[in-house]
Amino acid sequence: MVTAAGSSEPTVASIGAPPDTVSPTVLRILVGAYLRRLREASRISMEDAAYEIRGSHSKISRLEAGRVSFKARDITDLLALYGVTDQREREILQTLAMRANAVGWWREYADVLPAWLDALVGLEDAASQIRAYEVQFVPGLLQTEAYAGGVIMLRYSNPREIGRRVALRMERQTVLDRPDPPSLGVVLDEALLRRAIGGSRAMREQLKHLIEMSERPNVTIQVIPFQAGGHAAAGGAFSLLHFAENDLPDVVYLEQLTGAQYLDNPDTVVGYRAVMEELSSASLSPASSIELIRSVLRRA
């Protein structure tokens, strides 16, 4: 984040005045990063900052990473601790923090949305570019309703819960239909094209859907074929999210069975970005990838 000319101290001007259309997720990340820079400029430890707001080291870490909402009292106490006395600056930060607490549409699904997935939905909603490598399942943003139901039924059995989770997944996909959709580039392992999920009919519909989605100008689908052998992504599936705002770092998303990791360390992100480029190079071209999908569909 930029600092004032001739000063190493962060200023509220470095956040600027985000328009009302900026998502709460973006605002949380911006405000959190600004608070971290204030703390570092004041040479105050995370432990001391946590003590000031009656919290823990992990609470400060989550606040500064933009992973949780802000309390007005916490913002007031932290600004006082960091020596921010300018009333205008304090008011701007409080206003931005409260805007960052706005409830996103996905909170309507709080009954089936785990905390670790909440951040991903917000990041997808804010991203300008999403890239993903998948091994086992078609990426959620490209799943049909029947296929999504088949995936979700592998872990859940309650019909109402399954329906709610499918509805959430379908709602997530509307990000691709808005006037300024993110670019979506995915690399699919050939195995997932041949792994029938939800039955043969659902799988045929899913393959057709991939072909149709590939015709969108903002969607690129590539397949890494069996014949490519081993490749760089030995660690498994991951997503890489990029944002138009210069102050926001790219985020790597890694999902596990009962949780997820969000990585934004620059060196780590560079490594994953390099792996994604290697995967793309080792994959079939978009046109050849769609031909392979058509071939699998004819035999499905």
C-alpha positions as a Markdown table, in Angstrom:
| # | Residue | x | y | z |
|---|---|---|---|---|
| 1 | Met | 0.0 | 0.0 | 0.0 |
| 2 | Val | 1.4 | 3.4 | -0.9 |
| 3 | Thr | 2.6 | 5.9 | 1.7 |
| 4 | Ala | 2.6 | 9.6 | 1.8 |
| 5 | Ala | 5.4 | 11.3 | -0.1 |
| 6 | Gly | 8.4 | 11.9 | 2.1 |
| 7 | Ser | 7.0 | 9.8 | 4.9 |
| 8 | Ser | 7.3 | 6.1 | 5.9 |
| 9 | Glu | 4.0 | 6.4 | 7.8 |
| 10 | Pro | 0.9 | 5.0 | 6.2 |
| 11 | Thr | -1.9 | 7.5 | 5.6 |
| 12 | Val | -5.6 | 7.0 | 5.2 |
| 13 | Ala | -5.2 | 8.5 | 1.7 |
| 14 | Ser | -3.4 | 5.3 | 0.8 |
| 15 | Ile | -6.8 | 3.5 | 0.9 |
| 16 | Gly | -8.4 | 6.2 | -1.2 |
| 17 | Ala | -12.2 | 6.5 | -1.4 |
| 18 | Pro | -13.4 | 3.1 | -2.7 |
| 19 | Pro | -16.7 | 3.5 | -4.5 |
| 20 | Asp | -19.9 | 2.1 | -3.0 |
| 21 | Thr | -19.7 | -0.8 | -5.5 |
| 22 | Val | -16.5 | -2.2 | -4.0 |
| 23 | Ser | -17.3 | -5.5 | -2.3 |
| 24 | Pro | -17.2 | -5.9 | 1.5 |
| 25 | Thr | -14.5 | -8.5 | 1.0 |
| 26 | Val | -12.2 | -6.1 | -0.8 |
| 27 | Leu | -12.8 | -3.4 | 1.9 |
| 28 | Arg | -12.0 | -5.8 | 4.7 |
| 29 | Ile | -8.7 | -6.7 | 3.1 |
| 30 | Leu | -7.8 | -3.1 | 2.4 |
| 31 | Val | -8.7 | -1.9 | 6.0 |
| 32 | Gly | -6.9 | -4.9 | 7.5 |
| 33 | Ala | -3.8 | -4.2 | 5.5 |
| 34 | Tyr | -3.9 | -0.6 | 6.5 |
| 35 | Leu | -4.2 | -1.5 | 10.2 |
| 36 | Arg | -1.2 | -3.8 | 9.8 |
| 37 | Arg | 0.9 | -1.0 | 8.3 |
| 38 | Leu | -0.1 | 1.3 | 11.1 |
| 39 | Arg | 0.9 | -1.3 | 13.7 |
| 40 | Glu | 4.2 | -2.0 | 12.0 |
| 41 | Ala | 5.0 | 1.7 | 11.6 |
| 42 | Ser | 4.3 | 2.1 | 15.3 |
| 43 | Arg | 6.6 | -0.9 | 16.1 |
| 44 | Ile | 3.9 | -2.5 | 18.1 |
| 45 | Ser | 3.8 | -6.3 | 18.3 |
| 46 | Met | 0.7 | -8.3 | 17.4 |
| 47 | Glu | 0.6 | -9.5 | 21.0 |
| 48 | Asp | 0.4 | -5.9 | 22.4 |
| 49 | Ala | -2.2 | -5.0 | 19.8 |
| 50 | Ala | -4.3 | -8.0 | 20.8 |
| 51 | Tyr | -4.0 | -7.1 | 24.5 |
| 52 | Glu | -5.4 | -3.7 | 23.7 |
| 53 | Ile | -8.6 | -5.1 | 22.2 |
| 54 | Arg | -8.9 | -7.9 | 24.7 |
| 55 | Gly | -8.2 | -10.5 | 22.0 |
| 56 | Ser | -5.5 | -12.9 | 20.9 |
| 57 | His | -2.7 | -13.0 | 18.5 |
| 58 | Ser | -4.9 | -15.0 | 16.1 |
| 59 | Lys | -7.6 | -12.3 | 16.3 |
| 60 | Ile | -5.2 | -9.6 | 15.2 |
| 61 | Ser | -3.9 | -11.9 | 12.5 |
| 62 | Arg | -7.4 | -12.5 | 11.1 |
| 63 | Leu | -8.3 | -8.7 | 11.3 |
| 64 | Glu | -5.2 | -7.7 | 9.4 |
| 65 | Ala | -5.8 | -10.4 | 6.8 |
| 66 | Gly | -9.4 | -9.2 | 6.3 |
| 67 | Arg | -10.8 | -12.5 | 7.3 |
| 68 | Val | -13.3 | -11.3 | 9.9 |
| 69 | Ser | -15.5 | -8.3 | 10.4 |
| 70 | Phe | -14.5 | -5.2 | 12.4 |
| 71 | Lys | -15.9 | -4.0 | 15.7 |
| 72 | Ala | -16.1 | -0.2 | 16.1 |
| 73 | Arg | -14.6 | -0.4 | 19.6 |
| 74 | Asp | -11.6 | -2.4 | 18.3 |
| 75 | Ile | -10.9 | 0.1 | 15.5 |
| 76 | Thr | -11.1 | 3.0 | 18.0 |
| 77 | Asp | -8.7 | 1.3 | 20.5 |
| 78 | Leu | -6.3 | 0.3 | 17.8 |
| 79 | Leu | -6.1 | 3.7 | 16.2 |
| 80 | Ala | -5.5 | 5.2 | 19.7 |
| 81 | Leu | -2.7 | 2.6 | 20.3 |
| 82 | Tyr | -1.1 | 3.4 | 16.9 |
| 83 | Gly | -1.1 | 7.1 | 17.6 |
| 84 | Val | -3.7 | 8.2 | 15.0 |
| 85 | Thr | -5.1 | 11.4 | 16.4 |
| 86 | Asp | -6.5 | 13.1 | 13.3 |
| 87 | Gln | -10.3 | 13.0 | 13.7 |
| 88 | Arg | -10.9 | 13.0 | 10.0 |
| 89 | Glu | -8.7 | 10.0 | 9.5 |
| 90 | Arg | -10.3 | 8.1 | 12.3 |
| 91 | Glu | -13.8 | 8.8 | 10.9 |
| 92 | Ile | -12.8 | 7.6 | 7.5 |
| 93 | Leu | -11.3 | 4.4 | 8.9 |
| 94 | Gln | -14.4 | 3.7 | 11.0 |
| 95 | Thr | -16.7 | 4.4 | 8.0 |
| 96 | Leu | -14.7 | 2.0 | 5.7 |
| 97 | Ala | -14.6 | -0.6 | 8.5 |
| 98 | Met | -18.4 | -0.5 | 8.9 |
| 99 | Arg | -18.9 | -0.7 | 5.1 |
| 100 | Ala | -16.6 | -3.7 | 5.2 |
| 101 | Asn | -19.0 | -5.4 | 7.6 |
| 102 | Ala | -21.9 | -5.3 | 5.1 |
| 103 | Val | -23.5 | -8.7 | 4.6 |
| 104 | Gly | -22.8 | -10.3 | 1.2 |
| 105 | Trp | -25.6 | -12.2 | -0.6 |
| 106 | Trp | -23.9 | -15.5 | 0.4 |
| 107 | Arg | -24.8 | -14.9 | 4.1 |
| 108 | Glu | -28.3 | -16.0 | 3.2 |
| 109 | Tyr | -26.8 | -19.5 | 3.1 |
| 110 | Ala | -25.2 | -19.2 | 6.6 |
| 111 | Asp | -26.8 | -22.5 | 7.6 |
| 112 | Val | -24.8 | -24.5 | 5.1 |
| 113 | Leu | -21.8 | -22.1 | 4.5 |
| 114 | Pro | -18.8 | -23.0 | 6.7 |
| 115 | Ala | -16.6 | -20.2 | 7.9 |
| 116 | Trp | -13.7 | -21.4 | 5.8 |
| 117 | Leu | -15.7 | -21.3 | 2.6 |
| 118 | Asp | -17.2 | -17.9 | 3.4 |
| 119 | Ala | -14.0 | -16.1 | 2.4 |
| 120 | Leu | -13.7 | -17.9 | -0.9 |
| 121 | Val | -17.2 | -16.9 | -2.0 |
| 122 | Gly | -16.4 | -13.3 | -1.1 |
| 123 | Leu | -13.1 | -13.4 | -3.0 |
| 124 | Glu | -14.7 | -14.9 | -6.1 |
| 125 | Asp | -17.2 | -12.1 | -6.0 |
| 126 | Ala | -14.4 | -9.5 | -5.9 |
| 127 | Ala | -11.8 | -11.1 | -8.2 |
| 128 | Ser | -11.0 | -9.9 | -11.7 |
| 129 | Gln | -9.3 | -13.1 | -12.6 |
| 130 | Ile | -9.7 | -16.7 | -11.3 |
| 131 | Arg | -7.5 | -19.6 | -12.4 |
| 132 | Ala | -7.9 | -23.1 | -11.1 |
| 133 | Tyr | -6.5 | -26.6 | -11.5 |
| 134 | Glu | -8.8 | -29.5 | -10.6 |
| 135 | Val | -8.1 | -33.2 | -10.4 |
| 136 | Gln | -11.3 | -34.9 | -9.1 |
| 137 | Phe | -14.3 | -32.6 | -9.8 |
| 138 | Val | -15.3 | -30.0 | -12.3 |
| 139 | Pro | -14.7 | -26.6 | -10.6 |
| 140 | Gly | -17.7 | -25.3 | -8.7 |
| 141 | Leu | -18.1 | -22.3 | -11.0 |
| 142 | Leu | -18.6 | -24.6 | -13.9 |
| 143 | Gln | -20.8 | -27.3 | -12.4 |
| 144 | Thr | -24.4 | -28.1 | -13.5 |
| 145 | Glu | -27.1 | -28.4 | -10.9 |
| 146 | Ala | -27.3 | -32.2 | -11.3 |
| 147 | Tyr | -23.5 | -32.7 | -11.2 |
| 148 | Ala | -23.2 | -30.4 | -8.1 |
| 149 | Gly | -25.9 | -32.5 | -6.4 |
| 150 | Gly | -23.9 | -35.6 | -7.2 |
| 151 | Val | -20.8 | -34.1 | -5.7 |
| 152 | Ile | -22.5 | -32.9 | -2.6 |
| 153 | Met | -24.3 | -36.2 | -2.0 |
| 154 | Leu | -20.9 | -37.8 | -1.6 |
| 155 | Arg | -20.7 | -36.2 | 1.8 |
| 156 | Tyr | -24.2 | -35.2 | 2.8 |
| 157 | Ser | -27.5 | -37.1 | 3.0 |
| 158 | Asn | -30.1 | -34.6 | 4.3 |
| 159 | Pro | -32.2 | -33.6 | 1.2 |
| 160 | Arg | -32.9 | -30.1 | 2.4 |
| 161 | Glu | -29.2 | -29.5 | 3.2 |
| 162 | Ile | -28.2 | -30.9 | -0.2 |
| 163 | Gly | -30.7 | -28.6 | -1.9 |
| 164 | Arg | -29.4 | -25.6 | 0.0 |
| 165 | Arg | -25.8 | -26.4 | -0.8 |
| 166 | Val | -26.6 | -26.9 | -4.5 |
| 167 | Ala | -28.5 | -23.5 | -4.5 |
| 168 | Leu | -25.5 | -21.8 | -3.0 |
| 169 | Arg | -23.2 | -23.3 | -5.7 |
| 170 | Met | -25.5 | -22.1 | -8.4 |
| 171 | Glu | -25.7 | -18.7 | -6.9 |
| 172 | Arg | -21.9 | -18.4 | -6.9 |
| 173 | Gln | -21.9 | -18.9 | -10.6 |
| 174 | Thr | -23.8 | -15.7 | -11.3 |
| 175 | Val | -20.5 | -13.9 | -10.9 |
| 176 | Leu | -19.8 | -15.1 | -14.5 |
| 177 | Asp | -23.0 | -13.5 | -15.8 |
| 178 | Arg | -22.6 | -10.0 | -14.5 |
| 179 | Pro | -21.6 | -7.1 | -17.0 |
| 180 | Asp | -18.0 | -7.1 | -15.8 |
| 181 | Pro | -17.3 | -10.8 | -15.1 |
| 182 | Pro | -13.9 | -12.1 | -14.0 |
| 183 | Ser | -11.9 | -14.0 | -16.5 |
| 184 | Leu | -11.9 | -17.7 | -15.6 |
| 185 | Gly | -9.2 | -20.1 | -16.7 |
| 186 | Val | -9.2 | -23.7 | -15.6 |
| 187 | Val | -7.0 | -26.7 | -16.2 |
| 188 | Leu | -8.8 | -30.0 | -15.8 |
| 189 | Asp | -7.2 | -33.4 | -15.3 |
| 190 | Glu | -8.5 | -35.8 | -17.9 |
| 191 | Ala | -9.6 | -38.2 | -15.2 |
| 192 | Leu | -12.4 | -35.9 | -13.9 |
| 193 | Leu | -14.0 | -36.0 | -17.4 |
| 194 | Arg | -14.2 | -39.7 | -17.2 |
| 195 | Arg | -15.4 | -40.0 | -13.6 |
| 196 | Ala | -19.2 | -40.1 | -13.7 |
| 197 | Ile | -20.7 | -38.0 | -10.9 |
| 198 | Gly | -24.4 | -38.1 | -10.3 |
| 199 | Gly | -25.0 | -40.8 | -12.9 |
| 200 | Ser | -24.4 | -41.0 | -16.7 |
| 201 | Arg | -27.1 | -38.5 | -17.6 |
| 202 | Ala | -25.8 | -35.9 | -15.2 |
| 203 | Met | -22.3 | -36.4 | -16.5 |
| 204 | Arg | -23.3 | -36.0 | -20.1 |
| 205 | Glu | -25.1 | -32.7 | -19.2 |
| 206 | Gln | -22.0 | -31.6 | -17.4 |
| 207 | Leu | -19.7 | -32.3 | -20.4 |
| 208 | Lys | -22.1 | -30.4 | -22.7 |
| 209 | His | -22.1 | -27.5 | -20.2 |
| 210 | Leu | -18.3 | -27.4 | -20.3 |
| 211 | Ile | -18.4 | -27.1 | -24.1 |
| 212 | Glu | -21.0 | -24.3 | -23.9 |
| 213 | Met | -19.1 | -22.4 | -21.2 |
| 214 | Ser | -15.9 | -22.5 | -23.3 |
| 215 | Glu | -17.6 | -20.4 | -25.9 |
| 216 | Arg | -17.8 | -17.4 | -23.5 |
| 217 | Pro | -15.0 | -14.9 | -24.1 |
| 218 | Asn | -14.1 | -14.8 | -20.4 |
| 219 | Val | -13.8 | -18.5 | -19.9 |
| 220 | Thr | -10.9 | -20.7 | -21.0 |
| 221 | Ile | -10.9 | -24.5 | -20.4 |
| 222 | Gln | -7.9 | -26.7 | -20.9 |
| 223 | Val | -7.4 | -30.4 | -20.2 |
| 224 | Ile | -4.2 | -32.0 | -19.2 |
| 225 | Pro | -4.3 | -35.4 | -20.8 |
| 226 | Phe | -3.1 | -38.7 | -19.4 |
| 227 | Gln | -0.4 | -38.8 | -22.0 |
| 228 | Ala | 1.2 | -35.7 | -20.4 |
| 229 | Gly | 2.4 | -37.9 | -17.6 |
| 230 | Gly | 3.6 | -36.3 | -14.4 |
| 231 | His | 3.4 | -32.6 | -14.0 |
| 232 | Ala | 4.2 | -29.6 | -11.7 |
| 233 | Ala | 1.0 | -29.7 | -9.6 |
| 234 | Ala | 1.9 | -32.8 | -7.6 |
| 235 | Gly | 0.3 | -31.3 | -4.5 |
| 236 | Gly | -3.2 | -31.4 | -6.0 |
| 237 | Ala | -6.0 | -28.9 | -6.8 |
| 238 | Phe | -5.7 | -25.2 | -6.2 |
| 239 | Ser | -7.2 | -21.8 | -7.2 |
| 240 | Leu | -5.4 | -18.5 | -7.8 |
| 241 | Leu | -7.4 | -15.3 | -7.5 |
| 242 | His | -6.3 | -11.9 | -8.8 |
| 243 | Phe | -7.9 | -8.5 | -8.1 |
| 244 | Ala | -8.1 | -5.3 | -10.0 |
| 245 | Glu | -7.3 | -3.2 | -7.0 |
| 246 | Asn | -3.5 | -2.7 | -6.9 |
| 247 | Asp | -3.4 | -2.9 | -3.1 |
| 248 | Leu | -4.8 | -6.4 | -3.0 |
| 249 | Pro | -2.5 | -9.3 | -3.1 |
| 250 | Asp | -3.2 | -12.4 | -5.2 |
| 251 | Val | -4.6 | -15.2 | -3.1 |
| 252 | Val | -4.0 | -19.0 | -3.4 |
| 253 | Tyr | -6.9 | -21.1 | -2.2 |
| 254 | Leu | -6.3 | -24.7 | -1.1 |
| 255 | Glu | -9.3 | -26.8 | 0.0 |
| 256 | Gln | -9.1 | -29.8 | 2.3 |
| 257 | Leu | -11.8 | -32.1 | 3.5 |
| 258 | Thr | -12.9 | -30.0 | 6.5 |
| 259 | Gly | -11.2 | -26.7 | 5.9 |
| 260 | Ala | -9.2 | -24.5 | 3.6 |
| 261 | Gln | -6.0 | -22.4 | 3.4 |
| 262 | Tyr | -5.7 | -18.9 | 2.0 |
| 263 | Leu | -2.1 | -18.1 | 1.1 |
| 264 | Asp | -1.1 | -14.5 | 0.1 |
| 265 | Asn | 2.7 | -14.5 | 0.8 |
| 266 | Pro | 4.2 | -13.0 | -2.3 |
| 267 | Asp | 6.9 | -15.8 | -2.7 |
| 268 | Thr | 4.3 | -18.5 | -2.2 |
| 269 | Val | 1.9 | -16.9 | -4.8 |
| 270 | Val | 4.7 | -16.6 | -7.3 |
| 271 | Gly | 5.4 | -20.3 | -6.9 |
| 272 | Tyr | 1.8 | -21.3 | -7.5 |
| 273 | Arg | 1.6 | -18.9 | -10.5 |
| 274 | Ala | 4.6 | -20.5 | -12.0 |
| 275 | Val | 3.0 | -24.0 | -11.5 |
| 276 | Met | -0.2 | -22.7 | -13.2 |
| 277 | Glu | 1.8 | -21.5 | -16.2 |
| 278 | Glu | 3.5 | -24.9 | -16.4 |
| 279 | Leu | 0.2 | -26.7 | -16.2 |
| 280 | Ser | -1.2 | -24.5 | -19.0 |
| 281 | Ser | 1.8 | -25.2 | -21.2 |
| 282 | Ala | 1.6 | -29.0 | -20.6 |
| 283 | Ser | -2.2 | -29.0 | -21.3 |
| 284 | Leu | -3.9 | -29.3 | -24.6 |
| 285 | Ser | -4.8 | -26.0 | -26.3 |
| 286 | Pro | -8.3 | -24.8 | -25.5 |
| 287 | Ala | -9.6 | -26.0 | -29.0 |
| 288 | Ser | -8.0 | -29.4 | -28.6 |
| 289 | Ser | -9.3 | -29.6 | -25.0 |
| 290 | Ile | -12.9 | -29.1 | -26.2 |
| 291 | Glu | -12.3 | -31.8 | -28.9 |
| 292 | Leu | -11.3 | -34.2 | -26.1 |
| 293 | Ile | -14.3 | -33.3 | -24.1 |
| 294 | Arg | -16.5 | -33.9 | -27.2 |
| 295 | Ser | -14.8 | -37.3 | -27.6 |
| 296 | Val | -15.5 | -38.3 | -24.0 |
| 297 | Leu | -19.1 | -37.1 | -24.4 |
| 298 | Arg | -19.7 | -39.3 | -27.4 |
| 299 | Arg | -18.7 | -42.3 | -25.3 |
| 300 | Ala | -20.5 | -41.3 | -22.2 |
